Amino acid sequence: MVGAGLAGGRTVVELREQGYAGQITLVGAEEHLPYDRPPLSKAVLTGRTDNTQLPYGLDELDGVELLLGQPATGLEPGTVHTTAGPVNYDGLVIASGSAPIRLPGSDNQRLLRTIDEARALRETLRPGLRLVIVGAGWIGAEVATVAAKLGAEVTVVEGASHPLLPLGPAVGGHAVSWYAEAGVTLRLDAMVDKIGEDGLLLRGGEFLPADEIVVGVGVRPDVGWLGGTLLVEGGVVADEHLLASWAGDVAGAAGSPPVVAVGDCSAWWSARYDQRMHVEHWDAAQSAPAVAASTLLGLAAGTPVAELPTYNPVPYFWSEQFGRMVQFAGLPAQGDELVFRGDPTAQRTPEMKKAPGWSAGWFAADGTLSALVTVVRPIDMVAGRRLLASDTKPDQAQFADVSVPLKSLLPE
Ligand SMILES: Cc1cc2nc3c(=O)[nH]c(=O)nc-3n(C[C@H](O)[C@H](O)[C@H](O)COP(=O)(O)OP(=O)(O)OC[C@H]3O[C@@H](n4cnc5c(N)ncnc54)[C@H](O)[C@@H]3O)c2cc1C
């Protein structure tokens, strides 16, 4: 197992739960046992918790050889090379996750991927701190939420014309007012040219002074260590059983032990969407390991590939920002019709205990619901995920009517 994050840790547990009693080696670049990352930009930053270790402690990992703080450095068929030496394998799990993108210029930029980075950032957050966050995506919005609450003067710089880029302007545009409501300055259409020692330089020449800079502009699969041995297209290319493919010119690859790829680093073939999928969400790192473990154990037991289970989820993620639980599921396509459910322009007033909720669905031309976003309406997401998984064609007028529970639109 290369990568001791959620996907790696979860695969260890799945292998054991599915009856594998043999040797497992967990190779991790970090010194830590597997831990959860979503709380890093939420409860860890607020100080509500300092420990996000997954329930795979030393007991669950009993019998697992731990090579923590010993990254994998290379791969050849049957052997992973690590800083602790070579490790031979009969089955390999690639779970090395993703690494955040840095911006050019000074090293005076904080990234938020590890618990050590979250703890270090937390130490800096104080009233009056001039904090500039680059990127109004999930991480940027969550850090802005906490920092503003703690009294920092927060500016978020975003190159696009709206926050929440993957959701498009018609949905993301409604998040603009959330920043103002929290007292956060949002600079849209503002590209950063370079990070400096005491601020950042915007395209066009403006200099934005900052005491601290957090960069949240996305991640890339952490697969450089593979050195081109496996095929990589936006992630380690894997089939619907999560089996990875060797690059054409790797000696000894034919007939070598199987390799699977799970979590943020995987780009698997989705039969549901008839395309390669690559997501960087907790839910995928949590759910793919069951299939990866079955694939490895099935092959070891002589199961034909065609009879192995397939990984075929509807992608899902959530974010907690500006007092709102934002959840998203599915895969919208160009040309889908967007239908709102509730009023996305409703503003929160000081008397309101919670922010007003709304949802929006993307409908394909044939009437199928292809994706759903919910804002402070978790109940819509519970039914919505079932609607998405069942390829239902819900009536759009009923969908738009908040008095109609989404679960009533599910097939009998
Ligand atoms: C701050 C933060 C907040 C998030 N919030 C949410 C959220 O609210 N909702 C949501 O859906 N998702 C969220 N995510 C995303 C979610 O945490 C990831 O999708 C998930 O962690 C992916 O798990 P993984 O095991 O595939 O990868 P990772 O968690 O990245 O773990 C991979 C591990 O592999 C290690 N590694 C890398 N290279 C090597 C190597 N060569 N050798 C050995 N080990 C190596 C890495 O150090 C790392 O420990 C958040 C992520 C972050 C960083």
PDBQT file of the ligand as one rigid body, heavy atoms in Angstrom, charges set to zero:
ROOT
HETATM    1  C1  LIG A 501      -8.019  20.764   4.095  1.00  0.00    +0.000 C 
HETATM    2  C2  LIG A 501      -8.852  19.791   3.337  1.00  0.00    +0.000 A 
HETATM    3  C3  LIG A 501     -10.221  19.782   3.478  1.00  0.00    +0.000 A 
HETATM    4  C4  LIG A 501     -11.003  18.893   2.764  1.00  0.00    +0.000 A 
HETATM    5  N1  LIG A 501     -12.352  18.921   2.923  1.00  0.00    +0.000 NA
HETATM    6  C5  LIG A 501     -13.129  18.066   2.221  1.00  0.00    +0.000 A 
HETATM    7  C6  LIG A 501     -14.544  18.092   2.359  1.00  0.00    +0.000 A 
HETATM    8  O1  LIG A 501     -15.092  18.877   3.128  1.00  0.00    +0.000 OA
HETATM    9  N2  LIG A 501     -15.274  17.223   1.610  1.00  0.00    +0.000 N 
HETATM   10  C7  LIG A 501     -14.701  16.331   0.738  1.00  0.00    +0.000 A 
HETATM   11  O2  LIG A 501     -15.407  15.575   0.066  1.00  0.00    +0.000 OA
HETATM   12  N3  LIG A 501     -13.346  16.276   0.591  1.00  0.00    +0.000 NA
HETATM   13  C8  LIG A 501     -12.569  17.128   1.304  1.00  0.00    +0.000 A 
HETATM   14  N4  LIG A 501     -11.195  17.087   1.163  1.00  0.00    +0.000 N 
HETATM   15  C9  LIG A 501     -10.608  16.119   0.223  1.00  0.00    +0.000 C 
HETATM   16  C10 LIG A 501     -10.345  14.761   0.884  1.00  0.00    +0.000 C 
HETATM   17  O3  LIG A 501      -9.724  14.938   2.115  1.00  0.00    +0.000 OA
HETATM   18  C11 LIG A 501      -9.483  13.935  -0.050  1.00  0.00    +0.000 C 
HETATM   19  O4  LIG A 501     -10.257  13.645  -1.188  1.00  0.00    +0.000 OA
HETATM   20  C12 LIG A 501      -8.990  12.650   0.610  1.00  0.00    +0.000 C 
HETATM   21  O5  LIG A 501      -8.114  12.964   1.652  1.00  0.00    +0.000 OA
HETATM   22  C13 LIG A 501      -8.281  11.768  -0.390  1.00  0.00    +0.000 C 
HETATM   23  O6  LIG A 501      -7.739  10.675   0.270  1.00  0.00    +0.000 OA
HETATM   24  P1  LIG A 501      -6.497   9.871  -0.329  1.00  0.00    +0.000 P 
HETATM   25  O7  LIG A 501      -6.178   8.842   0.684  1.00  0.00    +0.000 OA
HETATM   26  O8  LIG A 501      -6.798   9.473  -1.716  1.00  0.00    +0.000 OA
HETATM   27  O9  LIG A 501      -5.331  10.933  -0.441  1.00  0.00    +0.000 OA
HETATM   28  P2  LIG A 501      -4.559  11.735   0.682  1.00  0.00    +0.000 P 
HETATM   29  O10 LIG A 501      -5.493  12.094   1.794  1.00  0.00    +0.000 OA
HETATM   30  O11 LIG A 501      -3.853  12.840  -0.024  1.00  0.00    +0.000 OA
HETATM   31  O12 LIG A 501      -3.505  10.705   1.257  1.00  0.00    +0.000 OA
HETATM   32  C14 LIG A 501      -2.425  10.277   0.473  1.00  0.00    +0.000 C 
HETATM   33  C15 LIG A 501      -1.238  10.003   1.354  1.00  0.00    +0.000 C 
HETATM   34  O13 LIG A 501      -0.208   9.465   0.536  1.00  0.00    +0.000 OA
HETATM   35  C16 LIG A 501       1.007  10.048   0.918  1.00  0.00    +0.000 C 
HETATM   36  N5  LIG A 501       1.978   9.962  -0.192  1.00  0.00    +0.000 N 
HETATM   37  C17 LIG A 501       2.105  10.741  -1.270  1.00  0.00    +0.000 A 
HETATM   38  N6  LIG A 501       3.146  10.353  -2.013  1.00  0.00    +0.000 NA
HETATM   39  C18 LIG A 501       3.664   9.279  -1.392  1.00  0.00    +0.000 A 
HETATM   40  C19 LIG A 501       4.755   8.442  -1.661  1.00  0.00    +0.000 A 
HETATM   41  N7  LIG A 501       5.546   8.591  -2.750  1.00  0.00    +0.000 N 
HETATM   42  N8  LIG A 501       5.026   7.421  -0.800  1.00  0.00    +0.000 NA
HETATM   43  C20 LIG A 501       4.251   7.224   0.288  1.00  0.00    +0.000 A 
HETATM   44  N9  LIG A 501       3.209   8.013   0.608  1.00  0.00    +0.000 NA
HETATM   45  C21 LIG A 501       2.925   9.023  -0.232  1.00  0.00    +0.000 A 
HETATM   46  C22 LIG A 501       0.646  11.472   1.254  1.00  0.00    +0.000 C 
HETATM   47  O14 LIG A 501       1.638  12.055   2.071  1.00  0.00    +0.000 OA
HETATM   48  C23 LIG A 501      -0.669  11.258   1.997  1.00  0.00    +0.000 C 
HETATM   49  O15 LIG A 501      -0.471  11.063   3.365  1.00  0.00    +0.000 OA
HETATM   50  C24 LIG A 501     -10.393  17.979   1.876  1.00  0.00    +0.000 A 
HETATM   51  C25 LIG A 501      -8.996  17.984   1.712  1.00  0.00    +0.000 A 
HETATM   52  C26 LIG A 501      -8.226  18.879   2.431  1.00  0.00    +0.000 A 
HETATM   53  C27 LIG A 501      -6.743  18.886   2.258  1.00  0.00    +0.000 C 
ENDROOT
TORSDOF 0
